[in-house]
Amino acid sequence: MPQMKPMLWTIMMMMTLTMIMMTIITNFFTTLQMTNKHKVKKIKTMKWKW
């Protein structure tokens, strides 16, 4: 049974790490999408001006 404790610890650590990574990735993607939208808007305005 003592072998189970480190396993649980590693699982918990992995879970927390994955959660943090997921949050970071989602934030990164959301920021990227926002910038892309802004870029698209800028391009559209430029086209309209021309």
N, CA, C and O of each residue as an XYZ file, in Angstrom:
200
protein
N       0.813     -1.231      0.000
C       0.000      0.000      0.000
C       0.846      1.281      0.000
O       0.403      2.293     -0.544
N       2.028      1.271      0.582
C       2.803      2.531      0.583
C       3.160      3.012     -0.821
O       3.457      4.189     -1.024
N       3.128      2.103     -1.780
C       3.461      2.493     -3.161
C       2.356      3.370     -3.771
O       2.602      4.120     -4.715
N       1.165      3.270     -3.234
C       0.035      4.018     -3.791
C       0.168      5.522     -3.552
O      -0.255      6.327     -4.382
N       0.752      5.893     -2.427
C       0.834      7.328     -2.089
C       1.631      8.124     -3.136
O       1.128      9.134     -3.628
N       2.824      7.714     -3.484
C       3.563      8.474     -4.509
C       2.830      8.493     -5.847
O       2.880      9.482     -6.579
N       2.152      7.397     -6.157
C       1.390      7.355     -7.406
C       0.309      8.437     -7.395
O       0.138      9.179     -8.362
N      -0.409      8.504     -6.288
C      -1.456      9.525     -6.163
C      -0.845     10.916     -6.289
O      -1.407     11.794     -6.943
N       0.293     11.102     -5.666
C       0.955     12.406     -5.712
C       1.301     12.789     -7.141
O       1.047     13.907     -7.591
N       1.894     11.815     -7.845
C       2.279     12.089     -9.240
C       1.042     12.401    -10.081
O       1.059     13.306    -10.915
N      -0.025     11.645     -9.854
C      -1.266     11.865    -10.614
C      -1.800     13.274    -10.331
O      -2.206     13.992    -11.245
N      -1.792     13.648     -9.073
C      -2.274     14.977     -8.694
C      -1.420     16.061     -9.348
O      -1.940     17.041     -9.883
N      -0.128     15.874     -9.298
C       0.783     16.849     -9.897
C       0.527     16.956    -11.397
O       0.471     18.053    -11.954
N       0.376     15.824    -12.028
C       0.127     15.817    -13.469
C      -1.180     16.539    -13.794
O      -1.252     17.320    -14.743
N      -2.194     16.271    -13.005
C      -3.490     16.908    -13.222
C      -3.379     18.425    -13.111
O      -3.892     19.159    -13.956
N      -2.709     18.878    -12.071
C      -2.550     20.323    -11.877
C      -1.753     20.927    -13.033
O      -2.091     21.994    -13.545
N      -0.703     20.235    -13.429
C       0.140     20.734    -14.525
C      -0.672     20.823    -15.817
O      -0.590     21.812    -16.544
N      -1.446     19.793    -16.090
C      -2.261     19.791    -17.305
C      -3.279     20.936    -17.271
O      -3.514     21.599    -18.281
N      -3.869     21.156    -16.113
C      -4.844     22.235    -15.978
C      -4.196     23.581    -16.272
O      -4.743     24.402    -17.009
N      -3.023     23.795    -15.685
C      -2.309     25.056    -15.893
C      -1.967     25.218    -17.374
O      -2.150     26.289    -17.952
N      -1.473     24.149    -17.971
C      -1.103     24.204    -19.385
C      -2.326     24.520    -20.244
O      -2.252     25.333    -21.166
N      -3.438     23.880    -19.941
C      -4.663     24.108    -20.704
C      -5.100     25.567    -20.611
O      -5.470     26.179    -21.613
N      -5.053     26.115    -19.403
C      -5.457     27.511    -19.221
C      -4.544     28.436    -20.028
O      -5.008     29.368    -20.685
N      -3.233     28.160    -19.968
C      -2.273     29.003    -20.693
C      -2.541     28.915    -22.197
O      -2.561     29.928    -22.896
N      -2.746     27.691    -22.678
C      -2.981     27.495    -24.118
C      -4.268     28.203    -24.545
O      -4.300     28.868    -25.581
N      -5.321     28.061    -23.750
C      -6.598     28.697    -24.098
C      -6.440     30.218    -24.134
O      -6.948     30.884    -25.037
N      -5.732     30.756    -23.144
C      -5.507     32.204    -23.107
C      -4.733     32.642    -24.340
O      -5.072     33.641    -24.976
N      -3.698     31.893    -24.670
C      -2.876     32.220    -25.837
C      -3.729     32.235    -27.103
O      -3.644     33.160    -27.910
N      -4.551     31.199    -27.267
C      -5.383     31.100    -28.467
C      -6.414     32.223    -28.522
O      -6.685     32.774    -29.589
N      -6.985     32.556    -27.374
C      -7.987     33.628    -27.354
C      -7.344     34.953    -27.761
O      -7.930     35.726    -28.520
N      -6.142     35.211    -27.256
C      -5.438     36.447    -27.604
C      -5.122     36.445    -29.092
O      -5.250     37.472    -29.759
N      -4.712     35.299    -29.608
C      -4.384     35.191    -31.034
C      -5.625     35.495    -31.862
O      -5.555     36.244    -32.837
N      -6.747     34.922    -31.484
C      -7.996     35.149    -32.212
C      -8.356     36.632    -32.190
O      -8.783     37.188    -33.202
N      -8.183     37.267    -31.036
C      -8.494     38.689    -30.911
C      -7.634     39.501    -31.865
O      -8.140     40.366    -32.581
N      -6.334     39.226    -31.876
C      -5.423     39.962    -32.757
C      -5.808     39.711    -34.215
O      -5.804     40.636    -35.027
N      -6.136     38.475    -34.542
C      -6.520     38.138    -35.913
C      -7.760     38.932    -36.319
O      -7.830     39.459    -37.429
N      -8.724     39.012    -35.427
C      -9.950     39.764    -35.709
C      -9.617     41.227    -35.984
O     -10.120     41.831    -36.931
N      -8.760     41.779    -35.135
C      -8.370     43.179    -35.314
C      -7.684     43.368    -36.658
O      -7.948     44.334    -37.373
N      -6.805     42.439    -36.991
C      -6.082     42.521    -38.264
C      -7.066     42.478    -39.422
O      -6.963     43.254    -40.373
N      -8.012     41.569    -39.331
C      -9.011     41.428    -40.394
C      -9.791     42.732    -40.535
O     -10.031     43.202    -41.647
N     -10.181     43.305    -39.417
C     -10.920     44.573    -39.438
C     -10.088     45.650    -40.127
O     -10.589     46.406    -40.959
N      -8.803     45.705    -39.760
C      -7.920     46.712    -40.354
C      -7.829     46.515    -41.860
O      -7.910     47.474    -42.627
N      -7.659     45.260    -42.279
C      -7.551     44.965    -43.715
C      -8.840     45.389    -44.421
O      -8.789     45.981    -45.499
N      -9.986     45.094    -43.825
C     -11.275     45.442    -44.423
C     -11.383     46.959    -44.587
O     -11.821     47.451    -45.628
N     -10.983     47.684    -43.562
C     -11.064     49.143    -43.626
C     -10.148     49.660    -44.730
O     -10.516     50.570    -45.473
N      -8.966     49.085    -44.833
C      -8.023     49.506    -45.873
C      -8.638     49.274    -47.251
O      -8.558     50.138    -48.125
N      -9.245     48.121    -47.439
C      -9.869     47.802    -48.729
C     -10.973     48.820    -49.033
O     -11.104     49.299    -50.160
N     -11.747     49.132    -48.021
C     -12.829     50.096    -48.227
C     -12.278     51.456    -48.628
O     -12.827     52.141    -49.492
N     -11.188     51.828    -47.985
C     -10.568     53.122    -48.305
C     -10.112     53.142    -49.763
O     -10.268     54.143    -50.463
N      -9.548     52.023    -50.204
C      -9.069     51.985    -51.593
C     -10.277     52.002    -52.543
O     -10.105     51.976    -53.762
